Amino acid sequence: MELTVEHLILLAIPIISAIVGWFTNFLAVKMMFYPIEFIGIKPIFGWQGLIPAKRQEMAEIEVELVLGRLLSVEEIVDRLDPKELTNSIQRRLKQIIRKLVNDIMQEVAPTAWAALPVQGKNLVYARIEMDIPNVVQKTISDFKHNVTEILDIKELVVKQLVAHPELINEIFLKAGAKEFPFIERSGFYFGFLFGLPTMVFWYFYQLWWILPLGGLIVGYATNWIAIKIIFEPKHPVKIGPFTIQGMFLKRQKEVSEVYSEIIDKKLMNSQNIADIVIHGSGSENLLELVELHVNDAIERYVAIAQPYFALGVGSENYYKMKELAAKRLFERSESYLPYAYDYAHQALNIGDDLCKKMQGLTPEEFEGVLRPAYQADEWKLIVTGAVLGMAAGFFQVFFVFV
């Protein structure tokens, strides 16, 4: 049997359907993540990746569904040993304290400080340095007892993910590293299968609308099926020798490890926690603790070592000195806290803790790790696939009739 142009056109239908299925699924995946920032004319003419566009909402969902439920701030911070943490920053803190003392005394009591001999200044430095561990340990202990007023995990996560949309993309892309390529490939296979009935209909009824309709169905169905296969069925279903379960849910152990590692290293690491503690909404509460223990140390020093010190500098300058001491020590925290990051990271152990708890989630709970934030917009991806498929169908009609 000789192949005619009509036969070639007929055979091309499922092949073109396969290509359309692959392309629409490929585009759907890319549209989830890119571009990171809106391109076009807001609010309608243009596009921004679904996930970066909803990073604020997604960050809040991550906190509520995962971090808020699985991680207890009190439990995590309680792992910090005040003595160990103090030891990690003590050497650097001593270096900073000397300059702080010198600067503050020159500001509040320049004459008295200038008149004090070197030996006297060294005694002041030595007395303060000796008291540093006591002040730091008491501050850390009080911080642990008041952590919910100082450290807001939701604020930390939302701030980081909103400021770094590429990070939330990384969480999804790495956690779904096997699912997203499958979505793209499956479009080709399902597209070919859906193209076969379109080919049959076209063989018997060469109506112009069959190919656009077939393309629309292919684009819609391939995207819809691909998304469903990722998350359905939630629980393993035994069919003969095969066990079927949503691809993402089937990899719960592996995904938990990847997800927890990113959260631990790039989101809830020691540096980000310290940053939100110092600059976040609870920083004023932390400053109050620092003031409390610094002032207490100054009072003890003045009472024991130099009873008439307050009279010598004047009551107004004395209170100013106490205020400046706490404030400057707090402001310079970024100079000495980094020395505690390594210890704090090991002690907090957020990654391992989160991973174990995620692996223990039910399939319904685990689905909530990645899907809810963009689930409301899945229809956009499916409709986009349908529109592109229909456009490909019109192209086929044009090719056939022209």
C-alpha positions in Angstrom: 0.0 0.0 0.0 1.4 3.3 -1.1 1.5 6.1 1.5 -0.2 9.2 0.2 -0.1 12.7 1.6 -3.5 12.0 3.3 -2.0 9.0 5.1 1.0 11.0 6.2 -1.3 13.8 7.6 -3.3 11.1 9.4 -0.2 9.5 10.9 1.1 12.9 11.9 -1.9 13.6 14.2 -0.9 11.4 17.2 2.8 12.5 16.7 1.8 16.1 16.8 -0.5 15.4 19.8 2.5 13.9 21.6 4.6 16.9 20.9 1.8 19.2 22.0 1.3 17.2 25.2 5.0 17.4 26.0 5.3 21.1 25.2 2.2 22.1 27.2 3.5 20.1 30.2 7.0 21.5 29.8 5.6 25.0 29.7 3.3 24.4 32.7 6.3 23.4 34.8 8.3 26.4 33.8 5.3 28.7 34.4 5.2 27.5 38.0 8.6 28.9 38.7 9.6 31.5 36.1 10.0 34.3 35.7 10.8 35.1 39.3 9.6 38.7 38.9 6.6 39.9 36.9 7.3 40.5 33.2 4.7 42.5 31.2 2.1 45.1 32.0 0.4 44.7 35.4 -2.0 43.4 36.4 -3.2 41.4 33.4 -0.8 41.5 30.5 2.2 39.5 31.6 3.2 36.6 33.8 5.1 35.8 36.9 5.8 32.2 38.1 3.0 31.0 40.3 5.2 30.1 43.2 7.3 33.3 43.3 4.1 35.3 42.8 2.6 33.8 45.9 5.7 33.6 48.0 4.1 35.5 50.9 1.1 33.2 51.0 3.3 30.1 50.5 5.7 31.2 53.3 2.8 31.5 55.7 1.4 28.1 54.6 4.9 26.6 55.2 4.9 28.0 58.7 1.4 26.9 59.5 1.3 23.5 57.9 4.9 22.3 58.5 7.2 24.4 60.7 4.5 25.5 63.1 3.1 22.0 63.6 6.3 20.1 63.6 8.8 22.3 65.3 8.4 23.8 68.8 10.5 27.0 69.2 10.7 26.4 73.0 11.9 22.8 72.4 14.5 23.9 69.9 16.0 26.8 71.8 16.0 24.8 75.0 18.8 22.7 73.4 21.2 25.7 73.7 23.6 25.4 76.6 24.2 28.9 78.0 27.7 28.0 79.2 28.7 26.5 75.8 27.3 29.4 73.9 29.1 31.8 76.2 32.4 30.0 75.7 32.0 30.3 71.9 31.8 34.1 71.9 33.7 35.0 75.0 37.1 35.7 73.4 35.7 38.0 70.7 33.4 39.7 73.3 36.3 40.6 75.5 38.0 42.4 72.6 34.8 44.3 71.9 34.2 45.2 75.5 37.5 47.0 76.0 36.7 49.4 73.1 33.1 49.8 74.3 34.2 50.7 77.8 36.8 53.2 76.5 34.3 54.9 74.1 31.5 55.1 76.6 33.7 56.5 79.4 35.2 59.1 77.0 31.6 60.1 76.1 30.0 60.3 79.6 33.0 61.1 81.9 36.0 62.2 79.7 37.8 64.0 82.5 37.5 61.3 85.1 38.5 58.6 82.6 41.4 60.6 81.3 42.7 61.1 84.9 42.5 57.4 85.7 46.0 55.8 85.4 46.6 52.9 83.0 46.7 50.5 86.0 43.2 51.7 87.0 41.8 51.3 83.6 43.2 47.8 83.3 41.5 46.9 86.6 38.2 48.1 85.2 38.7 46.1 82.0 39.7 43.0 84.1 36.7 43.3 86.4 34.2 43.6 83.5 35.9 40.8 81.5 35.6 38.6 84.6 31.9 39.2 84.8 31.2 38.7 81.1 30.3 35.0 81.4 27.9 35.7 84.2 26.1 38.4 82.2 25.9 36.4 79.0 24.7 33.2 80.6 22.0 35.0 82.5 20.9 36.8 79.4 20.8 33.5 77.4 18.8 31.8 80.2 16.2 34.6 80.2 16.1 34.5 76.4 15.2 30.8 76.5 12.4 31.4 79.0 11.0 34.3 77.0 11.8 33.0 73.5 8.2 33.2 72.1 8.2 37.0 72.8 11.6 37.4 71.1 11.8 34.9 68.3 9.0 34.8 65.8 9.5 31.8 63.5 6.7 32.9 61.1 8.4 36.3 60.8 11.7 34.6 60.0 10.3 32.3 57.3 8.2 34.9 55.6 10.9 37.5 55.6 13.5 35.1 54.1 11.2 33.7 51.4 9.7 37.0 50.4 13.2 38.6 50.2 14.6 35.5 48.3 12.0 34.1 45.9 14.7 31.9 44.4 14.9 30.0 47.7 11.3 29.0 47.6 11.8 27.9 44.0 14.8 25.8 45.1 12.7 24.1 47.8 10.1 23.0 45.3 12.5 22.1 42.5 14.7 20.0 44.7 11.9 18.4 46.6 10.1 17.6 43.4 13.3 16.8 41.4 11.8 13.5 40.1 8.2 14.6 39.7 8.6 17.6 37.5 10.6 15.9 34.8 8.0 13.1 34.9 5.3 15.7 34.3 7.1 16.9 31.2 7.7 13.4 29.8 4.2 12.1 30.5 2.8 14.8 28.3 4.4 13.2 25.3 3.1 9.7 26.1 -0.4 10.8 27.1 -0.5 13.2 24.1 0.2 10.3 21.7 -2.5 8.2 23.3 -5.1 11.0 23.1 -4.0 11.7 19.6 -5.1 8.2 18.4 -8.9 8.8 18.8 -8.5 12.2 17.2 -6.8 10.4 14.2 -9.7 8.0 14.0 -12.3 10.7 14.0 -10.4 12.7 11.4 -10.2 9.6 9.2 -14.0 9.3 9.1 -15.1 12.9 9.5 -12.8 15.5 8.1 -14.5 18.4 9.9 -12.3 21.5 10.5 -13.1 21.7 14.3 -12.0 18.1 15.1 -8.3 18.9 15.2 -8.6 22.1 17.4 -11.0 20.2 19.7 -8.6 17.2 19.8 -5.7 19.6 20.6 -7.7 21.3 23.4 -8.5 17.9 24.9 -4.9 16.7 24.7 -3.5 19.9 26.2 -6.1 19.9 29.0 -6.0 16.2 29.8 -2.2 15.7 29.8 -1.7 18.5 32.3 -4.6 17.4 34.5 -3.5 13.7 34.5 0.2 14.6 35.2 -0.8 16.7 38.3 -3.1 14.0 39.5 -0.5 11.2 39.2 1.9 13.2 41.4 -0.5 13.3 44.3 -3.0 10.5 43.7 -3.8 8.0 45.1 -2.7 9.2 48.6 -2.4 5.8 50.1 -0.8 2.8 48.4 -3.3 0.8 46.2 -2.5 -2.8 45.4 -3.4 -3.9 41.8 -2.1 -7.4 41.2 1.6 -7.4 41.6 1.8 -3.6 41.4 1.5 -1.0 44.1 0.3 2.4 43.0 0.6 5.6 44.9 1.1 9.3 44.1 4.8 9.8 43.0 5.4 12.6 45.5 3.9 10.7 48.4 5.7 7.5 47.5 9.0 9.4 48.0 8.1 10.8 51.4 11.3 9.6 53.0 13.6 11.0 50.3 11.6 14.3 49.9 11.7 14.8 53.7 15.5 14.6 53.7 15.9 17.1 50.8 13.3 19.5 52.2 14.7 19.4 55.7 18.2 20.0 54.5 17.2 23.2 52.6 15.2 24.5 55.6 18.1 23.8 58.0 20.9 25.2 55.9 19.3 28.1 54.0 16.2 29.2 55.9 16.3 28.4 59.6 20.1 28.5 60.0 21.8 30.1 63.0 22.6 33.3 61.1 18.9 33.9 60.0 17.7 33.1 63.5 20.2 35.6 65.0 19.2 38.2 62.5 15.5 38.0 63.3 16.2 38.0 67.0 18.3 41.2 66.7 16.3 43.0 64.0 12.8 41.4 64.2 9.7 42.5 66.0 10.9 40.9 69.3 14.2 42.7 69.4 13.0 45.3 71.9 12.2 42.5 74.3 15.8 41.1 73.9 17.2 44.6 74.4 15.3 44.8 77.7 17.0 41.6 78.9 20.4 42.8 77.9 19.8 46.1 79.7 18.6 44.2 82.8 21.7 42.1 83.2 24.2 44.8 82.0 22.8 47.3 84.5 22.9 44.6 87.2 26.6 44.0 86.5 27.4 47.7 86.6 25.5 48.1 89.9 27.4 45.3 91.4 30.7 46.6 90.1 30.1 50.1 91.4 28.9 48.8 94.8 31.8 46.5 95.4 34.8 48.1 93.7 34.2 51.9 93.7 31.3 53.0 96.0 31.7 56.6 95.1 32.0 56.1 91.3 28.4 57.3 90.6 29.1 60.4 92.6 32.3 61.0 90.7 30.7 60.9 87.2 27.4 62.5 88.3 24.0 60.8 88.5 22.9 61.9 85.0 26.1 60.6 83.4 25.9 57.5 85.5 22.5 56.5 84.1 23.5 57.5 80.6 26.5 55.3 80.9 24.3 52.3 81.9 22.0 53.0 79.0 24.8 53.3 76.5 26.6 50.2 77.8 23.5 48.0 77.1 22.6 49.6 73.8 26.1 49.5 72.4 26.6 45.9 73.4 23.3 45.0 71.7 24.2 47.0 68.6 27.6 45.3 68.3 26.1 41.9 68.6 26.7 41.1 64.9 30.4 41.4 65.7 30.5 38.5 68.2 27.4 36.4 67.6 28.8 34.8 64.3 31.4 33.0 66.6 28.4 31.1 68.1 26.9 30.0 64.8 28.7 26.7 64.5 27.9 25.6 68.0 24.2 26.8 67.7 23.7 25.0 64.5 24.9 21.7 66.0 22.9 22.2 69.2 19.6 23.2 67.6 19.7 20.2 65.2 16.7 21.6 63.2 17.3 19.6 60.0 17.4 16.1 61.6 14.5 16.9 63.9 12.3 18.2 61.0 13.2 15.3 58.8 12.2 12.6 61.3 8.8 14.4 62.0 8.1 14.9 58.3 8.7 11.2 57.6 6.2 10.4 60.3 3.4 12.4 58.7 0.3 10.8 57.2 0.0 11.0 53.3 -2.7 13.7 53.7 -0.4 15.8 56.0 2.6 15.3 53.8 0.8 16.4 50.7 0.4 19.7 52.6 4.1 20.3 52.4 4.2 21.5 48.8 0.8 21.4 47.2 -1.7 23.7 49.0 0.1 27.0 48.2 -0.3 26.6 44.4 -3.2 24.2 44.3 -5.7 27.0 43.9 -3.8 28.1 40.7 -3.4 24.6 39.2 -6.4 25.4 36.9 -4.3 28.1 35.2 -1.7 25.6 34.1 -4.3 23.2 32.9 -6.2 25.9 30.9 -2.9 27.1 29.5 -2.2 23.6 28.2 -5.7 23.4 26.7 -5.3 26.8 24.9 -1.9 25.8 23.5 -3.3 22.4 22.4 -6.2 24.1 20.6 -3.8 26.5 18.9 -1.7 23.5 17.7 -4.9 22.0 16.4 -5.7 25.2 14.4 -2.2 25.0 13.0 -2.8 21.5 11.8 -6.1 22.6 10.1 -4.2 25.4 8.4 -1.5 23.0 7.3 -4.1 20.5 5.9 -6.4 22.9 4.1 -3.7 25.4 2.9 
